[in-house]
Amino acid sequence: MYVSKLYAGTVNDYAMLKKEFPPAIHWFENKEVRVDLGFQGFATEYRCRCLRIPHKRKRVAKGLCNKLTPEQVAYTKTYAA
Protein backbone atom coordinates (compact mmCIF):
# COMPACT_ATOMS: atom_id res chain seq x y z
CA MET A 1 0.00 0.00 0.00
CA TYR A 2 1.21 3.48 -0.83
CA VAL A 3 -0.14 6.74 0.54
CA SER A 4 0.89 9.82 -1.42
CA LYS A 5 1.53 13.31 -0.15
CA LEU A 6 -1.43 15.65 0.17
CA TYR A 7 -2.55 17.48 -2.99
CA ALA A 8 -4.62 20.65 -2.82
CA GLY A 9 -7.70 21.05 -4.96
CA THR A 10 -9.18 18.52 -7.33
CA VAL A 11 -6.47 16.25 -8.66
CA ASN A 12 -7.18 12.96 -10.39
CA ASP A 13 -5.72 9.89 -8.61
CA TYR A 14 -4.12 8.63 -11.80
CA ALA A 15 -2.50 12.03 -12.44
CA MET A 16 -1.03 11.94 -8.93
CA LEU A 17 0.35 8.45 -9.54
CA LYS A 18 1.98 9.51 -12.80
CA LYS A 19 3.57 12.52 -11.09
CA GLU A 20 4.96 10.51 -8.17
CA PHE A 21 5.92 7.44 -10.25
CA PRO A 22 6.83 8.54 -13.80
CA PRO A 23 5.97 5.80 -16.34
CA ALA A 24 9.46 5.93 -17.90
CA ILE A 25 10.86 4.12 -14.84
CA HIS A 26 9.64 0.55 -14.27
CA TRP A 27 8.48 1.00 -10.68
CA PHE A 28 6.07 -1.94 -10.57
CA GLU A 29 7.83 -4.43 -12.83
CA ASN A 30 8.07 -7.16 -10.16
CA LYS A 31 4.96 -6.22 -8.20
CA GLU A 32 1.32 -7.28 -8.10
CA VAL A 33 -0.72 -4.08 -8.42
CA ARG A 34 -4.35 -3.57 -7.38
CA VAL A 35 -6.06 -0.42 -8.57
CA ASP A 36 -9.62 0.81 -8.92
CA LEU A 37 -11.47 1.88 -12.05
CA GLY A 38 -9.92 5.35 -11.89
CA PHE A 39 -6.68 3.88 -13.26
CA GLN A 40 -7.94 2.63 -16.64
CA GLY A 41 -4.73 3.51 -18.56
CA PHE A 42 -2.39 1.85 -16.07
CA ALA A 43 -1.81 -1.30 -18.13
CA THR A 44 -0.71 0.66 -21.19
CA GLU A 45 1.75 2.96 -19.38
CA TYR A 46 3.22 0.77 -16.63
CA ARG A 47 4.70 -2.72 -16.52
CA CYS A 48 3.83 -4.96 -13.61
CA ARG A 49 3.94 -8.66 -12.81
CA CYS A 50 0.19 -8.85 -12.24
CA LEU A 51 -2.48 -6.16 -12.55
CA ARG A 52 -5.74 -6.51 -10.63
CA ILE A 53 -8.37 -4.08 -11.85
CA PRO A 54 -12.15 -4.57 -11.62
CA HIS A 55 -14.22 -5.10 -14.73
CA LYS A 56 -16.25 -2.12 -15.82
CA ARG A 57 -19.72 -2.29 -17.28
CA LYS A 58 -19.78 -1.00 -20.84
CA ARG A 59 -21.94 1.90 -21.94
CA VAL A 60 -24.64 0.65 -24.26
CA ALA A 61 -27.63 2.11 -26.04
CA LYS A 62 -30.81 2.46 -24.04
CA GLY A 63 -32.68 -0.81 -23.77
CA LEU A 64 -29.62 -3.04 -24.26
CA CYS A 65 -27.99 -5.13 -21.53
CA ASN A 66 -24.71 -3.97 -19.99
CA LYS A 67 -24.42 -6.50 -17.16
CA LEU A 68 -21.14 -8.21 -16.39
CA THR A 69 -20.82 -11.95 -16.91
CA PRO A 70 -20.81 -14.15 -13.79
CA GLU A 71 -17.07 -14.75 -14.37
CA GLN A 72 -16.37 -11.01 -14.44
CA VAL A 73 -18.38 -10.46 -11.26
CA ALA A 74 -16.53 -13.30 -9.50
CA TYR A 75 -13.13 -11.92 -10.59
CA THR A 76 -13.99 -8.44 -9.37
CA LYS A 77 -15.17 -9.73 -5.99
CA THR A 78 -12.20 -12.05 -5.53
CA TYR A 79 -9.18 -10.20 -6.89
CA ALA A 80 -9.99 -6.56 -7.37
CA ALA A 81 -11.94 -5.79 -4.21
MIMI-995950 format. One line per field, with one value per residue: residue number from 1; residue in three letters; chain; y negated, x, z negated of N, C-alpha, C, O in turn. Coordinates in Angstrom, 1 decimal. Each point is the difference from the previous one (the first is absolute). Example, Ala and Ser with C-alpha at 12.3 -4.5 7.8 and 13.67 -1.06 7.14 Angstrom:
! MIMI-995950
num <- [1;2]
residu <- [ALA;SER]
chaine <- [A;A]
nyy <- [5.7;-1.1]
nxx <- [13.2;-1.4]
nzz <- [-7.8;1.4]
cayy <- [-1.2;-1.1]
caxx <- [-0.9;0.9]
cazz <- [0.0;0.0]
cyy <- [-1.2;-1.1]
cxx <- [0.9;-0.8]
czz <- [0.0;-0.8]
oyy <- [0.0;-1.1]
oxx <- [1.0;0.5]
ozz <- [-0.7;-0.1]
This chain:
! MIMI-995950
num <- [1;2;3;4;5;6;7;8;9;10;11;12;13;14;15;16;17;18;19;20;21;22;23;24;25;26;27;28;29;30;31;32;33;34;35;36;37;38;39;40;41;42;43;44;45;46;47;48;49;50;51;52;53;54;55;56;57;58;59;60;61;62;63;64;65;66;67;68;69;70;71;72;73;74;75;76;77;78;79;80;81]
residu <- [MET;TYR;VAL;SER;LYS;LEU;TYR;ALA;GLY;THR;VAL;ASN;ASP;TYR;ALA;MET;LEU;LYS;LYS;GLU;PHE;PRO;PRO;ALA;ILE;HIS;TRP;PHE;GLU;ASN;LYS;GLU;VAL;ARG;VAL;ASP;LEU;GLY;PHE;GLN;GLY;PHE;ALA;THR;GLU;TYR;ARG;CYS;ARG;CYS;LEU;ARG;ILE;PRO;HIS;LYS;ARG;LYS;ARG;VAL;ALA;LYS;GLY;LEU;CYS;ASN;LYS;LEU;THR;PRO;GLU;GLN;VAL;ALA;TYR;THR;LYS;THR;TYR;ALA;ALA]
chaine <- [A;A;A;A;A;A;A;A;A;A;A;A;A;A;A;A;A;A;A;A;A;A;A;A;A;A;A;A;A;A;A;A;A;A;A;A;A;A;A;A;A;A;A;A;A;A;A;A;A;A;A;A;A;A;A;A;A;A;A;A;A;A;A;A;A;A;A;A;A;A;A;A;A;A;A;A;A;A;A;A;A]
nyy <- [1.2;-0.9;-0.8;-0.6;-1.0;-1.5;0.8;-1.8;-0.4;-1.0;1.6;-0.2;1.4;0.1;-1.6;0.5;1.4;-0.8;-1.0;1.1;0.5;-1.3;-0.8;-2.1;-0.8;1.4;-1.7;0.0;-0.9;-0.9;-1.6;0.5;-0.1;-1.2;0.5;-2.2;-0.1;-0.5;2.2;-1.2;-2.0;0.5;1.0;-1.8;-0.5;1.4;-0.1;1.7;0.2;-1.5;0.4;-1.2;0.9;-1.5;1.6;-0.4;-0.9;1.6;-1.5;-0.2;1.1;-2.1;0.6;-1.3;2.0;-0.6;1.6;-0.3;0.4;1.8;0.5;-1.0;0.9;1.9;-0.3;-0.7;1.6;1.2;-0.5;-0.2;1.9]
nxx <- [0.8;-1.4;1.6;-1.7;1.5;0.3;-1.9;1.3;-1.8;-0.7;0.4;0.4;-1.6;-1.6;-1.6;-1.6;-1.7;-1.6;-1.6;-1.7;-1.7;1.8;-1.6;0.8;-1.0;1.8;-1.4;-1.3;1.9;0.8;-1.1;-0.6;-0.9;-0.1;-1.3;-0.1;-2.2;0.6;0.0;-1.8;0.7;-1.1;-2.0;-1.3;-0.8;-1.6;2.1;-1.2;0.7;-0.6;-1.2;0.1;-1.1;-0.9;-1.4;0.6;-1.4;-0.7;1.3;-2.0;-0.2;-0.9;0.0;1.8;0.5;-0.4;-1.6;0.4;1.9;-1.2;0.4;-1.4;-2.0;-0.2;0.0;-1.9;-1.6;0.3;-0.3;-2.1;-0.5]
nzz <- [0.0;1.5;-1.4;1.4;1.4;-1.7;0.8;0.7;-1.4;1.8;-1.4;2.2;-0.6;1.6;-0.2;-1.5;0.6;1.3;-1.3;-1.0;1.5;-0.1;1.4;-0.1;-1.9;0.2;-0.1;1.8;0.7;-1.8;1.1;-2.1;2.0;-2.0;1.8;-0.4;-0.4;-2.1;-0.3;0.6;-0.6;-1.8;0.4;0.2;-2.0;-0.8;-0.8;0.7;-2.2;-1.5;1.9;-1.8;1.8;-1.5;-0.4;2.1;-1.4;1.3;1.1;-1.1;2.0;0.3;-2.2;0.2;0.8;-2.1;0.3;-2.2;1.0;0.4;2.1;1.5;0.3;1.2;2.3;1.0;0.3;1.9;2.2;0.8;-1.0]
cayy <- [-1.2;-1.3;-1.2;-1.1;-1.3;-0.6;-0.9;-1.0;-0.2;1.2;0.7;1.3;1.0;0.5;-1.1;0.0;1.2;-0.3;-1.0;0.6;1.2;-0.2;1.3;0.4;0.9;1.3;0.1;1.1;1.1;1.3;-0.1;0.2;-1.3;0.0;-1.4;-0.1;-0.4;-1.2;0.2;0.8;0.0;0.6;1.1;-0.5;-0.9;0.6;1.4;0.7;1.5;0.3;-1.1;0.3;-1.1;0.5;-0.1;-1.2;0.2;-0.8;-0.9;0.5;-0.8;0.2;1.2;1.1;0.5;-0.3;0.7;0.8;1.5;0.5;0.1;-1.3;-0.3;0.8;-0.5;-1.3;0.2;0.8;-0.5;-1.4;-0.7]
caxx <- [-0.8;0.7;-0.8;0.8;-0.1;-1.2;-0.1;-1.1;-0.9;-0.5;1.0;-0.4;0.9;1.0;1.0;0.9;0.9;1.0;1.0;0.9;0.7;0.0;0.0;1.3;0.8;-0.9;-0.2;-0.8;0.3;0.0;-1.0;-1.4;-0.6;-1.4;-0.5;-1.4;-0.4;0.6;1.3;-0.2;1.2;1.2;0.6;0.7;1.2;0.9;0.2;-0.1;-0.1;-1.4;-0.9;-1.3;-0.9;-1.3;-0.6;-1.0;-1.1;0.1;-1.1;-0.7;-1.2;-1.1;-0.8;0.9;0.5;1.4;0.4;1.3;-0.2;0.3;1.4;0.5;-0.5;0.8;1.4;0.0;-0.2;1.1;1.3;0.1;-0.7]
cazz <- [0.0;0.0;-0.2;0.6;-0.7;0.1;1.1;-0.2;1.2;0.6;0.8;0.3;-0.6;1.0;0.2;-1.2;0.1;1.1;-0.5;-1.0;0.5;1.5;0.7;0.7;-0.9;-0.2;-1.4;-0.4;0.8;-0.7;-1.0;0.3;-0.2;0.0;0.2;0.2;1.3;0.3;0.6;1.2;1.0;-0.7;0.7;1.2;-0.3;-1.0;0.0;-1.3;0.1;0.0;-0.3;-0.5;0.2;0.2;1.3;0.1;0.9;1.2;0.3;1.2;0.3;-0.9;0.3;0.2;-1.3;-0.2;-1.2;0.1;0.0;-1.3;-0.1;-0.3;-1.3;-0.9;0.0;-0.6;-1.4;-0.6;0.2;0.2;-1.1]
cyy <- [-1.2;-1.1;-1.2;-1.2;-0.7;-1.0;-0.9;0.0;1.4;0.5;1.4;1.0;0.5;-1.1;-0.1;1.1;-0.3;-1.1;0.6;1.2;-0.2;1.3;0.4;0.9;1.1;0.2;1.3;1.3;1.4;0.0;0.4;-1.3;0.1;-1.5;0.0;-0.5;-1.4;0.0;0.8;0.1;0.6;1.0;-0.4;-0.8;0.7;1.5;0.5;1.5;0.4;-1.2;0.5;-1.3;0.5;-0.2;-1.1;0.4;-1.0;-0.9;0.6;-0.8;0.4;1.3;1.3;0.4;-0.3;0.7;0.7;1.5;0.4;0.2;-1.3;-0.5;0.7;-0.5;-1.3;0.2;0.7;-0.8;-1.5;-0.8;-0.6]
cxx <- [0.9;-1.0;0.8;-0.1;-1.3;0.0;-1.2;-0.9;-0.5;1.1;-0.4;1.0;1.0;1.0;1.0;1.0;1.0;1.0;1.0;0.8;0.0;0.1;1.3;0.8;-1.0;-0.1;-0.7;0.3;-0.1;-1.1;-1.4;-0.7;-1.5;-0.5;-1.5;-0.3;0.5;1.3;-0.1;1.2;1.2;0.7;0.8;1.2;1.0;0.1;-0.1;-0.1;-1.4;-0.8;-1.4;-0.9;-1.4;-0.5;-1.0;-1.1;0.1;-1.2;-0.7;-1.2;-1.2;-0.8;0.9;0.6;1.5;0.5;1.3;-0.4;0.2;1.5;0.7;-0.3;0.9;1.4;0.1;-0.1;1.3;1.3;0.1;-0.7;0.9]
czz <- [0.0;-0.2;0.4;-0.9;0.3;1.2;-0.3;1.3;0.5;1.0;0.1;-0.6;1.0;0.3;-1.1;0.1;1.1;-0.4;-1.0;0.5;1.6;0.8;0.7;-0.9;-0.3;-1.5;-0.5;0.7;-0.7;-1.1;0.5;-0.4;0.0;0.0;0.2;1.4;0.5;0.7;1.3;1.0;-0.6;0.8;1.3;-0.3;-1.0;0.3;-1.4;0.2;0.2;-0.3;-0.3;0.1;0.2;1.5;0.0;1.0;1.1;0.2;1.3;0.2;-0.9;0.5;0.2;-1.4;-0.1;-1.3;0.2;0.0;-1.4;-0.3;-0.4;-1.4;-1.1;-0.1;-0.8;-1.5;-0.6;0.1;-0.1;-1.1;-1.0]
oyy <- [-0.1;-0.1;-0.2;0.0;0.5;-0.8;0.5;0.2;1.0;-0.5;0.7;-0.3;0.2;0.4;-0.3;-0.2;0.3;0.1;-0.3;0.2;0.6;0.9;1.2;0.8;-0.2;0.9;0.5;1.0;1.0;0.7;0.0;-0.5;0.6;-0.8;1.1;-0.1;-0.3;-1.0;0.9;1.0;0.0;0.0;0.7;-0.1;-0.5;0.7;-0.6;0.5;0.9;-0.7;0.7;-0.9;1.0;-0.8;-0.3;0.5;-1.1;0.4;0.3;-0.9;1.1;0.2;1.1;-0.8;0.1;-0.5;0.5;0.4;-0.6;-0.2;-0.1;-0.6;-0.6;-0.1;-0.2;-0.7;-0.3;-0.1;-0.5;-1.2;-0.6]
oxx <- [1.0;-1.1;1.1;-0.7;-0.7;0.9;-1.1;0.5;0.2;0.2;-0.3;1.2;1.2;1.2;1.2;1.2;1.2;1.2;1.2;1.1;-0.9;0.7;0.1;0.8;-1.2;0.6;0.4;-0.8;-0.4;0.1;-0.3;0.2;-0.6;0.5;-0.5;1.0;-0.1;0.6;0.9;0.1;1.0;1.3;0.9;0.9;1.1;-0.9;0.5;-0.4;-0.3;0.2;-0.6;0.2;-0.1;0.4;-0.7;0.2;0.4;-1.1;0.7;-0.4;0.0;-0.3;-0.5;0.0;0.8;1.0;0.3;-1.0;0.7;0.4;0.9;0.8;0.4;0.6;0.9;0.7;0.3;0.7;1.1;0.0;-0.4]
ozz <- [-0.7;0.5;-0.5;-1.0;0.9;0.1;-0.4;1.1;-0.6;1.0;-0.9;0.0;-0.4;0.3;0.3;-0.2;-0.2;0.5;0.1;-0.5;0.6;-0.4;0.3;0.6;-0.2;-0.6;-1.0;0.0;0.6;-1.0;1.2;-1.1;1.0;-0.8;0.3;0.8;1.2;0.4;0.2;0.6;0.6;0.1;0.4;0.8;0.0;0.4;-0.9;1.1;0.7;-1.0;0.7;-0.8;0.8;0.7;-1.1;1.0;-0.1;-0.5;1.0;-0.8;-0.5;1.2;-0.1;-0.9;0.9;-0.6;1.1;-0.5;-0.8;-1.1;-0.8;-0.7;-1.0;-1.1;-0.8;-0.8;-1.2;-1.1;-0.4;0.0;-1.0]
